[in-house]
């Protein structure tokens, strides 16, 4: 069974991107040096690496070519995930204030990475903000309307090439149901929770399992345990 949402308009998507970027910048400005070096939800990345990755959300092909020309070792990355990892590590060498300012510079912009839909940019913005906030014990709101757009997009594209950047949890055979907005997808035992938790789930964040309930939640929690 397909998702229950309709295609949102671009004005709404970019408004939600701007809102999340504003609040992410405010969060980053309040972090200590130790918090910048704290492990994030992204395996092998600190908070600094995730924030550095967020500075690279507006890259067109020409920007990518220039970046790779400046860092030719990227040509030997060998996979999309290794490329993403290496670019984040390179950007993480920038001063903290410059990382924050680069994220701030995206507020009001509708530029997005080539081959990535605006809804994908929204998902990236929302999820990576939580990758920073949750390990630090910071409550950072994920607005339900934004989470609904993002989870709808990620669920629909999770088996495509862009889905390869996420750890894939065994979601086929379950019905995902948002409890704070009108959204559901899939068929099978019910797994219910806030749209934000479902977005973290479909992007491979196991931490979301603690916020889910329903007939299928316990089974999914067993299946999704690390090997």
Phi, psi and omega in degrees: 000133184280168177300155184266000186272168174248163182294123180282158179278159185295326179301318180294316180302309184289331173297319179288324175300313180299317180300314181292321178297320178302314183285331175292317178300316180299319178296313183297324181296337182264003183277148174276168177301319179297322179292325176297331181266004182286143175301140177263185174286344179277119185305126177085357181249140169273177174303320180299318179298317181294315178298320178298320177299324180292344177283352187249032183271357187234037186268118170273173184303319180298322178295319180297317179299316180296319181296316181290327176295324179284337182227074187299342179297338179297335180294342181257015182299318174090341178203161180298317182294321177293324177298314179299317181298314184292321179294321178297319181293324176295314179294331182294345177285348179292154175300150182305313181299324180290322176300313180298316182295326178293322176292316179300325182296341179280347181292124182093351180267145174250016177285137178218163182301141177303139178073005176247126180291154176307322178296331175291322175297321177298314179301314180301317181295315181293310187291316182291332173298320177288328176301330177275310190292313189297314179295337179271359181072024180265131175275106180243114184300137167245109187296134184303322181295322178290316180298323179298314179300314185290315181293325177298316181292313183293320179298318183290334186249009190295337179264003177272186185294328179291334178291345182292345181279349181257150167290121185275116173272156186283077187269341179296137182093009176234154173254116179268131184227122175281139182260353182245350175216169180274091177206137173205159180199153177086177180219140181134197180304145188280132172235112189238149177174178178302151180302325179297319178293321178294324176297316177298323179297310184287347173260015170085015180271106183295339181301336180293337185300331181292342183256010183252151180215175179116173185300325183269352187296315181296319179295317179295322178298322177293316182293328188270005179294143178303146179292000000 
